[in-house]
Amino acid sequence: MDEIDSLRPPQIDRAWEHSLLDAIFQRRARRIPWGGEKPGEVAPFHSEKDPFPLDEVEEALLVAAGAGVTGVALADIPYTDWEGEDLTGNLLIEFTGRTYPSPCSSHGTELFFTNDNGTFFVDMRGKRPEKVLEYETSDDRRKVLDLFRTSVVKLSGERLSPPEAAQLPWNRWHVNQPGTTMFIPVSDVTWQYINGLMVALEARGSYLYDDLNGNAEPLRSFAESGLLDRQHAVPLSAFEQRIALQIIGIEQSTMLHNMALASQAIGLGSFVFPAMAPSVIFGSGEGGGLGFRHLPAKPRSGQEEWPPPPRPVPVGLDGHFESYSPPYRENMREAVRAVYAAKWGEEGIYTDERIESGLKDRSPLAAGVPRTPDWVVEAAETFCEYLWDTHGRVPVTVDPMSTLLWFQALHLDTDYYDRHYQPGAYTAAIRDHMKNWHPDQG
């Protein structure tokens, strides 16, 4: 890599100063890369250019826009009312601000990407900001390269090669082709699931029951003791649907939309797209996937089998991105305790004075934020242990490690749009990209 850590390439400033509103209103899915092709009778095209990959600065800006640390979360919510009544403001689980919003500031989604040079993981888990606004002045912009160089881990020297079944038919011609960079956000659902479960129990008194297993009631003892109200019953499937929407839906879609806007500013083609069979991306490296560890599927107790059969469950990438469930935790009780400790342990965000807060005086946090009650932790342990023993996985209807949407960035072959489209199909930033970013190619 070039030794430019103390400087920032002028292209970063050019992209940074691009109009946000132009990026929003001119955003389009633009798919045809250098070296690409588009079959069929409607506007067919075969690029005469050689594939041209993104450079380090382009990828660094996209990674920073999608998954970067932006500073300290303000956490400007009340923890108690005027009478000191607990408002369950302890729902926050991190004080680190990221470029994408996240329920409970959990930020359980991280990025993987693949290009002509291999497959990579952006290891941002546990990273903390240096100040309230990480990008406060123009001099801070160099941090996008620092972030990229210190956080990107190379997993393989090969581009991912998932089978065709992983793509919708119309995407197979231009997705993951030479010269392109494909980004895969992956959400650790267990991190927020456990926290969300504790919040639902404490704040709403939600009485969860297992509608997937004969309406079993693993929390009945907590209702009988008056801690939960069966009138506030919530089926497991509905709870997990909400978790999926709030974690995977919000985090991944916003992350990739940020990257799409950054692509506009840089002058790249890009698009967000769903995977037809997203689970294949977690498979073994030999099978074209990321090489995640999988748990074997547990037979559906008391139910007749129906196609398709249960499939193995992705739970983590050993040593890099591991879920809060076995085999990375001894059992689900330990997993719940680990999430609890992120708030209230010796290094918890409310108790550890070394963890930066947006407040001028953070000392009241330790005393003024009501702790998660012991009974809530016990109920969460009971429920998660029941799910594990009954279904062999947590969550049950959502994969512990999940991906729904992928993103591709590319150098757009404007010849295709000049030949087939009306003026305005691409922007001035795209038109001038090669001249401004790669003058030797322009």
N, C-alpha and C positions, 0 to 999 in steps of 0.2 A: 504494500500500500504506500502511496505517496505520503511523505512526511508533511502534512498540512494541518496538524492538530491545532497549532497556534493561530491558524488563519481560517478563513472560511471562503470557499470558492464564490465568485460573484454570482453564480447561478442561484445560490441559496437566497441571496438578497432579491434577485429578480423574481423568484417564485414567491417569496415571503410578501412582497409588496403588490402582488396581483390582487385585483379587486375581489373581495369575498362575494359580493353580490353578482359580479360577472361570472364567477365560478359556479354559483348556485343556479343562475338563470341560463347559463350556456352549457350546463352539464348534460351530456348525452352518453349513452352507451355507444362507444366507437370501437369496433372489434378487429378490423383487418390490419394485421401487422406486416412489417417488412418481411418478405419471404413467405407470406401467407397466401391462401387461396380461398375462394368462395365458389362452390359448385352450383350447378343448376342452370335453369334457363332465365331466371330473373337476376339481372345484373351480375353475370359470372365474372370472375377475375382470378388471375394468377399473377402475383407480384413478380416483377423482374428484378427486385432488389434482393440482396442477401439478407438473411436474418441479422438483426442488429440489437444486441442485448442492452438492457438498462445498465448504466454505470453505477458506481458506488454512491455518488451523491444523490442520484435519482431514487435509488432504493432506500437510502437513509432518510430522505424526506418523507417517503411514503410510510416507512416503519414508524418514524416519529409522529406523524400525523395520526396513524392508526392506533398505536400502542404506547405512545410516549408518556413520560411523567411530566406533569405541568406545574406541579407545586404542591401546596398543602390544601386539602379539602377544608372548607370553612366550617362545616358542621354547625351551621347557625340555626339549630333547632332547639326547642326547649326540652329539657330532660325531666323537669317536674313542673307542676302548675304553681300558682302563687301560694297555695297552702301546703306545698311540698308533696303533693300526690304524684306518684310515679306515672310518667307519660310514655314510658318505654322508649325514650330517646336513645337508649343504649343499643339500638338496632345497628348503628354504624360499627363496622368491623375493621376499617382502615381509615387513616387520615391522609393517605397519599392521593393526590389528585392525578387523574389520568386524562388523556384526550377524549376518551369515550365515557359517557355517564354510566353509572352502575347502581342498582338498588342496594341500599345499605353500604354504599361505597366499598363493595366487596371486590370488584374488579377481578373476577375469576377467569377472564378470557385472555389468552395469549396468542401470539402469531407464530405460524410456521410459514416458510415460503420455499419455493423451488425455482431454479433457473438453470441455465446451461452449465453452471459451475457446481451444482449439487443441490442439496436439501439442507435447510437451516431452521433453527429455533431461536426466537427472540426471547431471551430469558430475562423477563422483567419482574418475576415474582419476588416480592420482598424488597424491591428497590425503593428507596425513600428519597424525597426531594431535599435539595440543599437550602431552599428558601421558599417563601410563600408563593411567589411568582417565579417559576423556573426560567421563563423566557420574558424577562422584563425589559431588556435593552437589546439593541441590535448586536452587541457583542455576544449575547447569550446564544445567538443563532448557531454558532459553531458546535453547540452541544448536540445537534442532531447527528453529527459525525462521531462525536465522542460516544453517544448512546449506541450507535450502530456498531462501532468497533469493540465496545466493551460488553455488549449484551448479546450479540449474534453468535450462536454456537453452530458450528458445522456438524451436521449429523451424518452426512454421506457425500461422496463425490459424484453421485449420480442424480440426475433429475428424476423426480417421482414419475412413475409410469403406471398409474391406476388403469385397470381394464376399461374397455369402452362402456361397460355397464355403469360405470361411475358418472357418466356424462349423458345429458340429454342429447338426442340425435343431432340437433342443429348446432350444438356447440363443439362437436368432435373435430370440426375442421379448423378451429382456430384457438381452442383452449389448450394450454400447456405445450404449445408448439415452440420450436427453436426460436430464441431471441426474446421470448416473453418471460415475465416473472409472474408466477401464480402464488397467491397468498391464501393461506388456510387458517382462519381463526378457530381456536379450540377452546371450549369452555369447560372448566372444572366445575361441574354442577354440584358436586358434593359440598364444596366450600360454602356456597350460598344456601344450599338446601338445608344443611344443619343449622346455620344461623337463622334462616327464614323460619324453620320449624320452631326454634326457641322463641322467636319474636311472635309468631302466630299463637303459641301457647300462652305467652305472658300478656301480650297486648290485647288480644281478641278472645282469649279463652277458648280457642278453637278446639273442638273435640274431634280429632281425626279418627276415622275408622276405615277398615280395609274393605272397600267395596269390590275388590278383585279376589277376595277370599271369603265369600259368604258373609260379608259385612262383619268380619271379626273386629273385636273391640280391645286392642291391646292396652288402651289407656283407661279401661273401666274403673280400676281402683282409684284413679285420680278424680274421676267424677264422683264416685261413691264417698270420697273424703271431702267433697265440696270444692276442690281446686279447679275442676273443669265442669262445664255445664253441657249436658247432652243436648240441650236445645240449640246449642251452637255447633251442631254436627257438620263436619266437612269430610266428604269422601276423599280417599287417598288419590283417586284419579284426578279429581278437580284440583286438589292441592298441587299435584305434580304438573298439571297443565299450566297452572298459574306460574309456577317456578320456571317452567320451560319458556314461557312467553317473556317473563321478566328478566331472565338471565340470558338465555341464548338469543331470544328475539331482540331485546333492547341492546345488549352489549355488542353482538356481532353485527347487526344491521347498522348501528351508529358508527362502529369502528370502520366498517367498509365504506360507509358514506363519507366519512372524513377523508379516507384515502382517495375516494373518487374526486372530491373537491381539490385535494392536493394535486391529483393528476391534472386537473384543469389548469391549476396555477403553473405547473411545470411545463405543460404542453404535451402531455402524453395521451394516447388512447387508453381507455380503461372501461371495465364493466363489472358489475356485480352479478353473480348468477348462482342458482341453486344446483346442488349435486343430486343426481337421480338416485344414487345409492351411496350416501355419504359415509357409511360404515367402512367401506373398502379402503378409505384413505388411512385408516388406523392399522391396516394389516401389516404383515411382515415386509421387510425391505425387499425380499425376493419376490413378493407379490405386488410390488409397485406402491406400497404404502409406507407409513411413517415408522412402523415397527413397534407399536404400542403393545404393552402387556394386556392380555385378555383373560377374563375369568370364564371358565366353562359355563354354559347355560344350565340352569337347574330345571329339571322337569317340572311342569306345571302341576302342582299338587292338587289332586281331586278333580282335575279337568281333563277332558279328552283332548288329545293332540289335534291341532288343526294346522294346515299349511299357512305360511311357511313355518318350519320348526324353529324353536328358540335358537338364537345365534349367540356366539361368544360376545362378552361384554367388555369394551375397552375401558381400562381403569387407569392407565398412565404410561408414561415413557420413563423407564427406570433411570433414576439419577437426574432427570431433567424436569419433568412435569408430572407430579404424582397426586392422585386423588386422596381425599380423606376417607379412605375405606381400606379394608384388607386387599392386597397383602402389604400395603404400605403402613397400615395401622394393625395392631394385633387383633382388634375387634372394633365394633362400632361404638362401644362405650368409650374406648380410648380416642376414637375419631371425634366424638362429641366433645370430650374434654379438651382436645387440642384446639378446636374452634373456640370454645369458651376461654381458653388461655390466651388466645389472640386479643381478647378484650381485657381479661382480668388477671392474667398470670403476671409473673415478674417482669416480663417484656410486653405486657398488654398495652394497648393504645391509651387506655384510661389511667393506668397505674404507673407506667414507666415515664418518668420525667424527661428522659432523653429523647423521647419521640416528639418531633416537632408538631405543634398545634398552631392553628391560625390565631388563637387567642393571645393577647399580650401577656396575660397571666393564666397559665394553664393549670396552676395548682388546684383550683376548685374542682377540676374534673375528677380526681381520685375520690374526693369526699362528696361531691355534689351530684354525681351521676349514679342513680340507684343500680346496684349490681343485679345481674340476672339471678333470680331466686334459685335456691338449691333444688326446689321441687321441679322447676322448669327444666333444669339440667337433667334431673333424674327422669322426668317424663320423656325428654328427647332421647336419652339413652335407651329407655325402655322401648320406645317406638322404633328407633333405628335398629336396635338389636332384633326386635320382632321381624322387621322387614328382611334383615339379613338371614335370619333362621328360616323364614317362611319362603322367601323368594330368591335368596342367594345373591341379592344385589340391592344397592341403594344408590339412586332411586330405582323404582321398579319399572315405570313406563317410559323413562327418559334415560339415555345412557349416562353413566357417570362422567365420561368425557364425550362431549357432543360437538358436532359441527353441522351447520345447516346451509351456510352461504359461503361462497368463495369469491375471490376477486382476482382479476388479471390486469396488469399494466403492460403497455407495449409502445413501441415506436410506430406510429400510425403511418401506413402507406397512403398518403394523400392522393396518389394517382388514381386509386379506386374511386374516391369521392369526386374528384375532378371529372372522371369519365362518366359516372353514373348518377350523380346527385346534383341537386340545385345548389347555387351559391349559399353559403352559410352552414354547410354540413360540418365544417370544422372551424375552429377559432383562430384568431391571430396568433395566440400563444403556440398552437399546434403548427400553424404555417411557418412560424419563425423558429421553431424549436431547434432544428438542426443547425441553423445559423448561430443561434445564441448559446447552445449547449455543446454542439459537436461540429465546430466550424470546418474541421477536416473532412466531414461527411456531407456538409451542406452544399 
